[in-house]
Amino acid sequence: MKRNPFKRLEKTLMPLAVISLMLSCKGEKEANPSPETTGSGTAKTEVKETARIAFEEDATQQVFASYLKLKDALVAGNPDAAKAAAADMGRVPGFENEIVTAEIEAFLSADGIDGQRASFLKLNEKLEPILRDHISEGAVYKQFCPMAFNDEGGFWFSDKEEIRNPYFGDRMLKCGKVEDKLVAL
């Protein structure tokens, strides 16, 4: 009896294809994890609390709080909320960084959610040294999506390790990885 050579190849390649598919970010949607069940049949859910993050200056603290609202608005695909959060960032009293302020103004004049997302990347580049140099407590997570901007990649900051991608929103919500952790020195 003659063996089919493709059958053996299929058995070898199929597990590799499944693993590749599982590790890929493309088309990833958020899954609702099921809560753990204890022996008594009752469900328990684990809630992670966000650690407190503090900065040396109150103005930087307020800018970061507005930044997180801006990031969350982009994750949600809400350009109006993103614009409002960026405007709040620009109005923080005592924050006097002309480079970041210029990027905030550019964000405010960006067209649509895609323009905002492109401007957000530039804002992140300008904001990084301020966050890195002035954090006094907790950790800020620098996260990276390799597929953003036609596979050139883009990064953002978060107060949580959990990935919530502002460049793709719900299209690829969890696409990305923690690239760095900014902590007080």
Secondary structure as UniProt FT lines:
FT   HELIX           5..23
FT   TURN            26..27
FT   STRAND          36..37
FT   TURN            39..40
FT   STRAND          43..44
FT   STRAND          54..55
FT   HELIX           58..75
FT   TURN            76..77
FT   HELIX           79..90
FT   TURN            93..94
FT   HELIX           98..108
FT   HELIX           112..134
FT   STRAND          135..137
FT   STRAND          139..145
FT   TURN            146..147
FT   HELIX           148..151
FT   STRAND          154..158
FT   TURN            166..168
FT   HELIX           169..171
FT   TURN            173..174
FT   STRAND          177..183
//
